[in-house]
Amino acid sequence: MQIQKEKITNKENNLEKIDAKIFHVILYDRILLWLTLNLFSIGFIMVISTSIPISQNIYHTPFFFIKREILYFFLIFLLSLIILRTPMSFWKTNSIFILITSILLLIFVLIIGNSIHGSFRWINIGFLHIQPSEICKITSFCYIASYLSRKYYEVRNHFWGFFKPMSVIIIESMLLLAEPDLGTAIVIFFTTITVLFLSGVKIGQFLFIITISILSIILLILLEPYRIKRVLSFWNPWEDPFGHGYQLTQSLIALGQGNFLGKGLGNSIQKLNYLPDAHSDFIFSIIGEEFGCIGSCCVLFIIFIISIRALHIGQKALEIKQIFSGFLASSIGIWLSFQTFINVGAVTGLLPTKGLTLPFISYGGSSLIINSIAIFFLLRIDFELRLKTSQAFPRGSK
């Protein structure tokens, strides 16, 4: 009997050790974490490489943007300590309140915001520059995921169940267009209708919204002369290389100089005050110039894998009926991939310039922080999935 008790005790100790290993080793997505850290590193290095000339020219110090980037990373670290410990049920419960807050910020930026290049997109609070349009992205997707978790069958079977969340997105889009910020409005709108399509809405409703959206975008372009000029310069930038086509021609020159292997880190010519926004919206051009086609493809591949991981996490959550987490993770994957597509399309001349950053790479505090929060959500969702899966197996079955 004593020997049998000792065997049982040893078995329980071994099972406890297995449990400890499970909780400390595999209860987070290591691939997602390391890919994100790689992107952060690449982005920080490229901000250092691209921002020194413009920082010296504007602020008479080469390290202005670098210091602010370090500050943003510190804020991201503090946010990670909070968000990674917050259950997803909290964001689901408070999604409407968070959405209302972001809409109020969109209104405030039109009243008290600072104008940069004719756009009212930033609210200055001390040394921080808050961009409500970036906050609006993640809050909108939280609301849509929460709505689907509550009205899943209504969205699939009734037009008004489908139109209610779209009406909220339309209101946000109108506020974004008033800044004006057409690029962010397109990203939010496209991501929302894609997620609603994945939820199983009727194809007729989906095609109706798509048709109205395309017609609305065409109308918005025709109503604003500067948007018409952007489209015309995008078709043939070399017709006016020192006017409306200047930024795109300089971007194409940078990509052409990079060739296949690039000129090497720090050896870019276009960042020396030739290419506007080389450290932010057009940082991909400098990546192409310094690291060539291979380096550019590696960056895009990392972002692509992160988006695929997000969609995979969302699929796993939906399989076990965690609707909110599933659709939020799917929204994040679609959002990051689509924004990357628009940024790279504008840089390479495939699309008109939209003023959207390259996720995790471009300089910009609001963009970097919101993208990081999206990754924290993915890690938390994956953690809860793995925790629930590990608890689903009783000890006797191990």
N, C-alpha and C positions, 0 to 999 in steps of 0.2 A: 504493500500500500504506500509506503514511504517513497519507494522508487517511482511509482506511478504519479504521486503528487508532484515529485520533482520534475518529471517529464512534462506534466501539465503546466507547471510554473515556468519552465524553460520555454515551452511553446508560446505561452502568453507573452513572455518577455520578447521573444523573437518577433511576434506579431506587432508589439508596441514599437519595436525598432523599425519594422517595415512601415508602420503608420507614420513614424517620425520622418523617415526618408521620403515618403510620398508628399508630406506637407512641406518639407523644406527643399525638395529638389524639383518636382515636376508640377507644382501648382501655379505655374505661370508660363506664358508663352515665351520661351527663351529666344526663339528665332525672331519673333516680332520685336523683342526688347533689343537684341543686338543689331538688327537692321536699323532700328530707329537711332540707336547710339551712333552707328556708322554715318547716317545721314546728318545727325547733329555735328559730328566731327567734320564732315565734308563741308557743310554749310559754314561752320565757324572759320575753317581755313580759307574758304573762298571769300567770305566777308572781309577777312584780313587782307587778302590779296587785292580785292577790288575797291575797297573803301578808302584806302590810304590817300590816293590822289585827290578824290573829291573832298575828303575830310580836311586835307591840308589846304585846299583851295577855298573852302567855305569857312571853316572854323579855325584855320591856322594852327592846327595840331593834327598829326597823322593818326591819332588813336581815339578820336571822338567816337566813331561808330563801334570800334572794338570794345571800348569800355561799356557802352550801352548794351552790346551783345552779351557781355559777361554778366551784366546786371539782369538781363532777361533770363539767362540760364539759372541764375540764383533764384529768381522768382519762380521759375518752372520747378526747381527742386523743392521749394516750399509748398507749391501747389500739389506736387506728387505725394507729399506726406499726408495731405488731407484727402485728395480725391481717391487714391488707391485704398484708403481705409473706409471710404463711404460706400455703403451698399447701393446697388442700382435701384432698389426700391425707393430710395430717397429722391433720386432724380425723376423717377416716374411719378411720384406723388406730387412733387413741386414743379412739374414741367410747365404748367400753365402760368404760374407765378413768374418763373424764369423767363418765359416767352414775353409776358407783359412788360417785364423789366427791360428786355432787349428792344421792344417796340418803343418804349418811352425814351430809351437812349437814341434811337433813330430820329425821334422827334426833336430831342434836345440838341442833337448835332446840327440840325437845320437852323436852330435859334441861336445857340451859343458856340457853335463849332468854328474852327479856324479854316480859312480857305487856303488850299495849296493847289496851284495850277488850275484855279477856277472851280475846284470841288470842295464841298464842305463835308469832310469825312472824319475829322479828328476832333476829340475833346481833350484839351490840355488840363491835366490835374497835377500841378507841380512839375516834376521832371518826367512824368508819365504822359504819353500820348495815346489815348484810348481810341480805337477805331470800332465804333458800334457795328459796322457792317460785318466785321469778322466775328464778333460775338453772336450776331444774328444767325450765322450759319449753324453753329452747334446747338443753339437754343431752338431753332426751327426743327432740326432733326430730332431733338428730344421730344418736342411737342408731337410731331408726326408719329413717332414710335409709340408714345403714350396713347395717342388717339387710336391708333390701330390696335393696341392691346385692349382697349375698352370697346371699340366699335368695329371689330374685325369683320364680322358677318354683315353688318350694315354697309360697310364700305364696298364689299364685294357684290351686294345684291340690290342696292338702292343708289340712285344718282345723287340724292342729297347727302347721303353718307359719304360719297366721294367728293362732293363739291364743298362741304363744310371746311375740311382742312385746306383745300385749295383756295378758298376765300381768304383765309388767314395769310397764306403765302402771297396772294395777290396784293393784299394791303401792305405787307412788308416790301414787296417789289416796287410798289408805287412810292414808298418812302425812300427806297434806295435810288430810284430813278430821279428823285428830286435832288439828290446830292450833287451831281449825278454819279451813279455807279452801276452801269448796265452789266458789267462783268459778273459782279457778285449776285445780282438779281437772276442772271441766267443760270449760274451755278446752283443756287438754292432752288429755283424753279425746276430745272432739269433733274436734280437729285430727288426732289419730292415726287415728281410724276413717275420717275423710275421705280422708286420704292412702292408707290401706290400700285404700279403695274405688277410688281413682284408679289404684292399682297393678293392679287387675283381679281382686280377690277375688270369689268367687261371691256372688251376690245373696242367697242363703239365709243364708250366714254373716253377711253384713252386717246383714240384717234381724234375725237372732237377737241380735246384739250390741246393736243399737239398742233392741230391745224390753227386754232385760235392763237396759240403761242407764237408760231412762225409768222403769222400775219401781223401780230402785235410787234414783234421784233423788227420786221420790215418797216412798219409804220413809224416806230420810234427812231429808226435810222433816217428815214426820209424827213422827219420833222426837225431834226437838228443838223445844221450845216456842218458842224465839226465832225459829226459821225459820218456824213456823206464823204467828207474829205478823207477820213480814215479809211473808208472802204475803197475809195478811188486810189489812194496811195498804196494800199495793200495789193491791189491788182497790178500796179506798175510803179513801184517805188523809184525806179531809175528815171522816170519822167521828171521828177522834181527831187533830186538827191540832196539838195541843200535846203529844202522846204519841208513839206508834209511827209516826204519819204525819207527824211534824214535818218531818223532813229532806226528804221528797218534796214536801210542800206548799210549803215555802220554795223548793225548786228550781223548781216550777211557777210560783210567783209571779215568780221571776227571769226565766224564759223568757217569761212573759206581759208583763212590763214592757219587755222588749227589743223587742217588736213586730217590725216588718219591717226597720228600719234600725238599731235599737239606740239606747242612750242615750249612746254615746260612750265611748272608752277612759278608764277611771278613774272613771266616773260610776255604777258599780254601787252599789246600796243593800244588797242581800242579802249582799254580802261583808263588811259591817260587823258581823260576829259574829252575823248572823241565820242564815245557811246554814252548817251544819257541813261541814267538809272542802271548803270552797270552793276551796282551792288544790290539792287532790289529786283525790279521786274525783269531785267534783261541779264541777270547773272548767268543764265544758262549759256548765253553767247560767249562769255568769258571762259566758262567751263570748256566749251567746244574749242576755243582758241588755245587754251593752255594744256588741255588734256586730249584734244582731238576727238575723233568719232568714237574711239574705244572708251574713253573716260565718260563721254556724254551718255553712251549706251549703258554703261555700268550704273550711273546715277538713276537713269530711267528704269532700269531693271530692278533696282532696290525699291523704288517707289511702287512699281508694279507688284512686286512680291508682297509688300505691306498691304496693298489694296486687296490682293487675293487672300491674304491671311484674315483681313477684316471680314470679307465675304464668307470665308470658311467658318469663322467664329459665329457670324450671324446665322449661318445655316445650322450649325450645331445647336444653337440656342432655340431656333424655331422647331427643331426636331423634338425637343423636350418641352415644348409649349411655353418657353419663356419669350413671349411675343415682343415685349418692350425691348429687351436686350438684343433679340435677334434683328429687329428692324433698325435699331440704332446702330449696331455694328455694320449692317449692310449699307446704311446711309453713309457712314464714315468711309467705307471702301469706295463707294461710287463717287462721293464728293472729292476725295483725294485724287483719284484717277482722272476724273473729268477736269478738275482745276489744273492738274499737270498737263493734260492734253491742250487746254486753252493757252496756258503759258508758253509751252513749247511751240504750239502752232503760231502764236503771235511772233515769237522770236525768230522762227524759221520762215515766216512769210506765208504760211498756210492759212492763217486767220488774221482778221484785223486786230490791232492792239486793243487790249481790254483792261490793262492795269491790274492784272492778277499776279500774285507772287507765286514762285515755285515752292511748293510745300517743303518745309524744314531747311531749305537752302537759302532763299532770299532773305536779305535784311528786312526786318520789320517786327517790332515787339508784339503787336496784337496778333499778327498772323502766326508767329512762332509759338506764342503762348496757347492760342486756340488749337493749333495743330497738335501741340503736346497734350492738351486736355483730351483731345480725341483719342490719342494713343493710350492715355491713362484709362479712359473708358473701356477701350478694347482689352487692356490687361485685366481690368477689374471684372469685366464680363467673362473673360476666359478663366479667371481664377474661380469665380462662382460656379462656372460649368464644371471645372475639374473637381472642385470641392464637393459638388452635388454628386458627381459620378463616383468619386472615391467613397462617399458615404452610402452609396446605393448598394454596396456589396457588404454583407455581414461578415464578421470575422471568421465564422466557421467555413465560409466559402473560399477563403484565401488559400 
